[in-house]
Amino acid sequence: MKNVLLLTAAVLVAASSTCLADNDPDLKLFAGKWEVVELVEDGRVVPPEAFREWLPSGGRIEIADNAIIFTSPHDGTKQVKLFSIDATQYPKGIDIVSREKKDATGIYRFDEGRLILCLCHPTDGPRPTEFSAKDGSKRMLMVLKQTNSQTASQEPAVDQSRQPSSGDAGVAAKVLTDAEVAKSLAGTWRYKDEIGALLVTFTSDGNWSSIREVQELRLFQKVFVRTPVSSGKWTVQNGTLTFTCTASVDPNRVNRQLPFTVRSITQGDFIFVDYMGRLGKAVRVQ
């Protein structure tokens, strides 16, 4: 009987704590529709025109109570993540969870109608103590502004007049011509996936080749092993990078054309949507 009473008391205390959290005055400030206007991830500024493919629901969310609602701009499907806040700490804390798993831990503040978040994955480090996402921090710094139903139905606007901040060096937020994209592609790019890394080299004469890089354990030391994969010709037309495969370790790829939609390209980063509709990001190696 004593154990039952203790368990009942614990449940009541937990329920009381949840109610207090749900009634926090800050929760009312979160309610509404929001749009991401600035984004820095691990020291790199993501251009506004890339938000639609880079972020869930194209960078637009709706918050109701303690739920964040993401609606895909492609097929309209919805996903929901829950969050909890702790307004008693400084800076104020926020945790985002899904399926009983903590997705992110961070801090938040409201500044003249904007919501500023600094988040990191729980396995990447402790909760941030400052609003920054410097190179190597593995943090995401995000600034959102509230929108109404009219603006929420429009495409995100790109502010061409915005001047880069001190952390924006080398990032160009403009629409490039096909010739500019082709010129920027020349060189070698690394794309990481679930297997390892794929290195793709573009030459100025329209040829490309790819090499698969994987880690192997040899005598208790990890070494990188590189194996040629495919090669062929490439072109850029109307913002689409098309690979024509002339040789490959996979016979099914030979003589196939694989279109990739170019979303953003800078001297260091290349953001694209591949022929299967998946968003990807490659980093320049040389």
C-alpha positions in Angstrom: 0.0 0.0 0.0 2.9 2.3 0.9 4.5 1.8 -2.5 1.2 2.5 -4.3 0.8 5.8 -2.4 4.4 6.8 -3.3 3.9 5.9 -7.0 0.6 7.9 -7.0 2.3 10.9 -5.4 5.1 10.7 -8.0 2.6 10.7 -10.9 0.8 13.7 -9.4 4.0 15.6 -9.0 5.0 14.8 -12.6 1.6 15.9 -13.9 1.8 19.1 -11.9 5.2 19.9 -13.4 3.9 19.2 -16.9 1.0 21.6 -16.4 3.3 24.3 -15.1 5.6 23.9 -18.1 2.6 24.0 -20.5 1.3 27.2 -18.9 4.6 29.0 -19.1 4.0 32.5 -20.4 6.7 32.1 -23.0 4.7 29.3 -24.7 2.2 32.0 -25.9 5.0 33.8 -27.6 5.9 30.6 -29.6 2.3 30.2 -30.9 1.8 31.0 -34.6 3.4 30.6 -38.0 7.1 31.2 -38.5 9.5 31.6 -41.3 13.3 31.1 -41.2 15.1 34.3 -42.4 18.7 33.5 -41.3 20.5 30.2 -40.9 24.1 29.4 -39.9 25.2 25.8 -39.5 28.6 24.9 -38.1 30.1 28.2 -39.3 28.6 28.1 -42.7 25.8 30.5 -43.8 23.0 28.9 -45.7 21.7 31.2 -48.5 18.0 32.1 -48.2 17.2 30.6 -51.7 18.4 27.2 -50.4 16.0 27.1 -47.4 13.2 25.4 -49.4 15.2 22.3 -49.9 17.6 22.5 -47.0 15.0 22.8 -44.2 11.9 20.7 -43.3 8.8 22.3 -44.7 10.9 24.8 -46.7 11.8 26.8 -43.6 8.2 27.5 -42.6 6.6 26.0 -39.4 3.6 26.3 -37.3 3.7 26.1 -33.5 0.6 25.2 -31.4 0.9 24.6 -27.7 4.2 22.6 -27.4 4.0 21.1 -30.9 6.0 22.1 -34.0 4.2 21.3 -37.2 6.2 20.8 -40.4 4.3 20.7 -43.8 6.3 19.5 -46.8 6.3 22.1 -49.6 6.5 19.2 -52.1 3.6 16.9 -51.2 1.9 18.5 -48.2 2.6 15.8 -45.8 2.9 16.8 -42.1 5.3 15.9 -39.4 5.1 16.9 -35.7 7.8 17.3 -33.2 7.3 18.3 -29.5 9.3 20.7 -27.5 9.7 21.8 -23.9 11.2 25.0 -22.5 12.8 26.1 -19.3 12.5 29.8 -19.0 14.1 29.8 -15.5 17.6 29.2 -16.8 19.8 31.7 -18.6 19.9 31.6 -21.5 16.4 30.1 -21.7 16.5 26.4 -22.6 14.6 24.4 -25.2 14.5 20.7 -26.0 13.0 19.2 -29.2 11.9 15.5 -29.2 10.2 13.0 -31.5 9.2 9.4 -30.9 10.5 9.6 -27.3 13.9 10.6 -28.6 15.6 13.9 -28.0 16.4 15.4 -31.4 18.0 18.7 -30.3 18.9 20.7 -27.2 19.4 24.4 -27.2 18.6 27.9 -26.1 16.1 30.5 -27.3 15.2 34.1 -27.0 12.7 36.6 -28.4 14.1 39.8 -29.9 11.7 42.4 -31.4 9.2 39.8 -32.6 11.9 37.4 -33.9 12.6 34.0 -32.4 16.3 33.1 -32.2 17.3 29.5 -31.6 20.7 27.9 -31.1 20.5 24.1 -31.3 22.8 21.1 -31.3 22.3 17.4 -31.4 22.6 15.8 -27.9 25.5 13.6 -29.1 27.4 16.6 -30.5 27.9 18.4 -27.2 26.3 20.0 -24.2 23.5 22.6 -24.4 24.8 25.8 -26.0 25.5 28.7 -23.6 25.7 31.4 -26.3 23.9 32.3 -29.5 26.6 31.3 -32.0 27.4 28.5 -34.5 31.1 28.9 -35.1 33.0 26.5 -37.3 33.5 23.2 -35.5 30.8 23.9 -32.9 28.3 21.5 -34.7 25.5 24.0 -33.8 22.7 25.5 -35.8 21.8 29.2 -35.3 18.4 30.1 -36.7 16.4 33.3 -36.8 12.7 33.2 -37.5 10.0 35.8 -38.0 6.3 35.4 -37.6 4.1 35.4 -40.7 0.4 35.5 -41.5 -1.6 33.2 -43.7 -1.0 35.5 -46.8 2.8 35.5 -46.6 2.9 31.9 -45.6 1.5 30.9 -49.1 4.2 32.8 -50.9 7.7 31.7 -51.9 10.4 32.9 -49.4 11.9 36.2 -50.5 15.6 36.6 -51.0 16.9 39.8 -49.7 19.6 40.7 -52.2 20.5 43.8 -50.3 21.5 41.9 -47.2 25.2 42.4 -46.5 27.1 39.4 -45.2 28.0 39.5 -41.5 31.4 38.6 -40.2 30.6 35.0 -40.4 29.2 35.2 -44.0 32.5 35.6 -45.8 32.6 33.9 -49.2 28.9 33.2 -49.3 27.0 34.5 -52.4 23.3 34.7 -52.1 22.4 35.3 -55.7 21.0 33.3 -58.7 23.8 32.1 -60.9 23.7 31.7 -64.7 24.4 28.2 -66.2 27.9 29.5 -67.3 28.7 30.6 -63.7 27.5 27.3 -62.3 29.6 25.4 -64.8 32.7 27.5 -63.9 32.1 27.0 -60.2 31.8 23.3 -60.6 35.3 22.8 -62.0 37.3 20.8 -59.4 36.7 17.9 -57.0 33.8 17.7 -54.6 33.2 15.3 -51.6 29.7 14.0 -50.9 29.2 11.9 -47.7 26.6 9.2 -47.6 25.7 6.1 -45.5 28.6 4.1 -47.1 31.4 6.6 -46.8 32.2 9.4 -49.3 32.0 9.9 -53.0 34.5 12.2 -54.7 33.4 13.7 -58.0 35.8 15.6 -60.2 34.6 18.0 -62.9 36.9 19.1 -65.6 36.5 22.3 -67.7 36.2 20.3 -70.9 33.0 18.6 -69.8 34.3 15.3 -68.4 33.6 13.9 -64.9 34.8 11.0 -62.9 33.9 9.6 -59.4 35.8 7.7 -56.8 34.3 5.9 -53.8 36.2 6.5 -50.5 35.6 4.1 -47.6 37.4 3.5 -44.3 38.9 0.2 -43.5 40.6 -1.1 -40.3 44.1 -2.4 -40.9 46.3 -3.4 -38.0 44.2 -1.3 -35.7 44.6 1.8 -37.9 41.9 3.3 -40.0 42.9 4.0 -43.6 41.0 5.4 -46.5 40.6 3.2 -49.6 39.6 4.8 -52.9 38.1 2.9 -55.8 37.0 4.3 -59.2 33.3 4.2 -59.7 32.0 6.0 -62.8 32.9 8.5 -65.5 31.4 10.4 -68.4 30.2 13.8 -69.7 28.4 16.6 -67.8 26.4 19.7 -68.9 24.5 22.5 -67.1 21.3 23.8 -68.7 18.5 25.8 -67.1 19.9 25.1 -63.6 20.1 21.4 -64.1 23.4 19.5 -63.9 23.1 16.4 -66.1 25.6 13.5 -65.8 25.9 11.2 -68.9 27.5 8.0 -67.7 29.8 6.3 -70.2 31.6 3.9 -67.9 30.7 2.5 -64.5 31.3 -0.4 -62.2 27.4 -0.7 -62.2 26.4 -1.8 -65.8 22.9 -0.4 -65.2 24.3 3.2 -65.2 26.2 3.1 -68.5 24.6 5.3 -71.1 22.1 6.7 -68.6 21.6 10.4 -68.0 21.2 11.5 -64.4 19.8 15.0 -63.8 20.6 17.0 -60.6 18.9 20.3 -59.8 21.4 22.9 -58.6 20.0 24.8 -55.6 23.1 26.7 -54.4 26.8 26.8 -55.2 29.6 28.7 -53.6 33.4 28.3 -53.6 33.1 25.8 -50.8 29.5 24.2 -50.8 27.3 22.7 -53.5 23.6 22.1 -52.6 21.5 20.0 -55.0 18.5 17.7 -55.4 19.5 14.4 -57.1 17.6 12.4 -59.7 15.7 10.6 -57.0 14.5 13.8 -55.4 16.9 13.7 -52.4 18.5 16.8 -51.1 22.3 16.6 -50.9 25.3 18.7 -50.0 28.9 18.4 -51.4 32.0 20.2 -50.1 34.8 21.3 -52.4 38.1 19.3 -51.9 40.2 21.1 -54.5 
